[in-house]
Amino acid sequence: MDKKLLADQDNTFERVLDRLKLEQIDTYLFRYKGKNAGLLRIFGGQVIAQSFIAANHTVTNDTHLHSLHAYFLRPGIIKQPVLFSVDPVRDGRSFFTRTVKAIQNNEIIFTMTVSFHKEEGQGLTHSIEMPKVPDPDELKDEIQMREEGIDKIPQDLRPFFLKKREYSIKWVEWNDIFDPKPMPPIRNIWLKPNGAMPKDRVINHAFLSYVSDAGLLAPCLYPHGKSYMSPDIAMMASLDHAMWFHKRDFQWDDWILYSTDSPYTGGSRGLGRGTFFSRNGEVLASVTQEGLFRIKKP
């Protein structure tokens, strides 16, 4: 991995919040001109979150995000602005639908359909139980785990993997990306923003959608004893992403559990599924994503 690309990364909590501020050019046209997140291409979670922000600017305040369905069409160019064109597909009495196209060089790199819902009665209600995992207070964070295995990290990559990021991670099942071991396709991690989240449900949902793209495909590689740092992984990329938001007024001010698994990998593609739980076991959101995995030929 290119050392300069890693050194250029600026993914502090404050920086990520800045990326959620778009310039409105016209009623349904928005632009982001700041520094993009990502290494070889723009981080998909950034484009997901920004597309939601653009769509949200075109609906009324009495609606809330309930689902998004996205496709990654082309790699996003790191050092170029991104235009977001919103199509107001439908304004109904209960549901509002928007389609957002992210554009660079007059080409669509990403498209996402976003659905908003006006609040209704509680109705039938149930949820699955949170996995029985250690409390985050009982676990070390990712930086501590990496410091203990410092010899496994190449010298030129250590500054990147040991620096504070936009959120902290505590792993339930640790599988070092520099020395991956075969294990079941299951990953549970505790996550918490490294800063005070604004009391704004739009920003909280945007930040959660940003984070949802990080590592969701990792369990696809677990049974094979590989990670995205494995030398025989020729290509790994997200193809599509879907997310459902179950908690209307979610405020991210504590640890939440991101419980993920992979039911299937084959044909150079793998499927990742995830559920976000609050610390007290409440289901916050559900996610699915399919990714492309290409292995180097011998």
N, C-alpha and C positions, 0 to 999 in steps of 0.2 A: 504494500500500500504506500502511496506517495506521501513522504514525510511533509512536504510543503502543503499538500491539501489538508492534512490533519492540523498543521500549525495554524492554518487560516480559519479554522472553525471557531465560531463565536456563538455558542449555544447556551449562554447564561439564561436564567429565568427571565430577567428583564429584557434581554434581546428577543426572546421568543414572543413575549407580550407585544413588543414593538412590531413584530411581523404581522400581528393581527390588525394593524391600523392601515387601512387601504385608502388610497386617494380616489375620490369619486369624480370621474370625468364627465359622465352623463347619467341620466336616470338609471340605466341598466348597464353601465360600463364603469369598471373599477381598475385600478392599477397598483402594483407593488413595485417600487423602485429600489428598495433597500437591499441589504446583503442577504442572500439566500442561504438556507441551511442545506447541508448535503456535502458529499464528497465528489464523486464523479458526475453526479446528477443531483438535481434538487430533491431534497428529502420529501417523500410522498406525503407524510403527515402535515408538512407545512402547506402544501397545495390543498389538501383536504380541508384544513382549518380555515384557510383564506377563502376558499370557495364558499364555505358555509357563511363566513362573515359577509361576503358579497351578497349572497342570497338573502341573508337576514335583513340587510339594508332595504330590501324591496317589499317587505311584508309589515303588517301592523304589529304593534306591541302586545296585542292580546293573543298572539300565537306563540307556540314554542316548537323547537326542533324535535321531531320524533324519529326521523330516519334519513339516511343518506345512502346512495348507491353510486359508486364511482368506478371509472375505468382509467387506467394509466395507459396512454396511447403512444407517447414518445418520451424519451428522456428529457427532463427539464434542464436547460442550459444555466449553469450556476451563475455566471456573471452577466445575465441579461434580465431586464424587468419582465414581469408577467402581467398580461392583461386578463381581466375576468369579465366575460360577457354573460349577462344573466337574461334568460328567456322566461318571462312571467307566464308559464304554461297555463295555470288555472288558479283562480281565486274562488273557492267554494264557500259554503256557509260554515263548514267545519274544518276543511283541509285546504291548504295552499301549496301548490307545487311550483318549483323553480328548477330549471336546468341551467347549469353553469358550465361555460367552456373556458378553460385556461389556455391562453394563446401566447406563443413566442414566434417571431419571424413569420407571421401570418399563417402559422400552422397550429392546429389544436393539439396540445400535448396531454390534455386531461379533460375528462368530462364527468359531471356529477349531477345527479338528480337529487334534490333536497325536498323533503316533505315537512310541512309545518301543520300543527294541529291546535285548534282552540280547546281550552280546557273543558272537559266534560265530567260527569259523575264518576265515582270510583268503579262501579260495576263489579263484575267478577274479578277476583284478585287471588293470585298465588305466585310463588316463586320457588326456585330450587334452593337447596341449602348450600351455603358456602363450604368448600372443602375444609376438612379439619387439618389446619396447618399451624405451625408455631406463630405466636404473636410477633409483630415486627420488633418489639422491644427485646425479644430473645435472640435476634439475628444480627449479624454484622452487615454493614452496607457494602456495596460493590467495590468501593475504593479500598476498604479494609481487606477484602478478599483478594483484590489484585495486588496490594502491597505484600500480602503473605506469599503470593506466588509470583513475585517480581521477576524471578529468574526465567519464567516462561514467556515474558513479554520482551520482544526485541527492543534493544536499547533505544532506537530512534522513535519507537511508538509509545514509550512510557509516558512522556509528558501529556499526550492526548488521553490515554486510558486512565490516568491518575488525577486528572483535573476535575473540578466540580462542574456539574452540568446543570441543565434546567430543572431536573428532578433527581431525587435520590432513589436508589433501588436496593432492596433487600431480597436476596434470592432464598427461596425455600429449597429448591433442588439445584445446587450449584453445578454447572457444567462449564468448565473453563473453555472459552473459544479458542485459546491457544493450545489446548491439550484436551480436546473433546473425547468423551468416552461414550460407547453405546449405552443408551438408556431408553426407557419408555418415552413415547412422544407426548410428554406432559411437562408443562412449565408453569409454576406459580411464583409470582414476584409481587412484593409490596412496593408501592410507588407513592411518592409525596413530592409536591412542588418545592423547589428550593427558593421560596419567597412567599409573600403574602398575596394570595389570590384576591383580585377585586370582587366585591360582592355584587356580581353581575352574572346572571345565569348564562348569558350569551358567551362571555369570555370563559367561564368554567366549562361549558360544553365544547367550545372551540379548543381549549387546551387538552381536554380529554380526547377529542378526535385526533389532535396532533400526536398525542402519546400512543394512541391505539395502533399506529402503524409501526411502532418500534418493537421489533422482535417477535411479531405474531407468527412469522413463518419459521422461527427457530426450531420448534418441535418437529417440523417436517424432516429435519436432518438428524435429530437425536438418535433414532434407531440405527443409523448408519455410522455413528461415531464421527460426525463431521459438523463443521460450523462454517459461517461465511468467510472465516479466515483460513480454511483448509486450502492447501495449495492446488488440489485437484478440482476445486469448484471454479469452473470457467465463467459462469454467469449466474447471478441470482437477482431476480427483479420481481416486484409486485405487479400483478396483472389487473386485479380488481379488488374492491374493498366495499363492504357494506356494514352499516352500523345502525343500531336501534337504541334510542335513549328512553329509558323507562322512568327516570326520576326528573320531574319538571324543574324543580328548584334545587338543583344539586350545587352544593358549595364545597369545593375541594380544599379543606383545611386540616386534613388528617391523612394518615396512611390509608390507601385503598389497595385491595388485592386484585391483580390481573391474572386470572386463572385461564390458561390456554392449553390447547391440545391440537393434534393433527390426526384426523381419522383416516387419511389416505394420502399417499404420495406415489406417483407413477406417471409414465408418459412424459417425463421432464416437467411435470407440474405437481404442486403440493398444496393441500388445503389446510389453513389454520383457522381455529375457532377460539373465541375468547369471551369471557364474562368478567365485568368489573363488579366487585363487591365493596360496599363500605366496610369499615372496620367492625361494625356490629352485625354484618351479614346481609345487609339490604342489597338487592340486585339493582345496579345503577344503569348498566348498558350492556348490550350484546354486540359482538363483532364477528365477521367472517372475512377471510381474505384468501385468494388463490395466488400462488407465486410460480415463477418459472425457475427451474434449476437445471443447468447444463453442466455436465461433467467433462473434463478434459479427456480426450481420447489418448490411450496409451501410445 
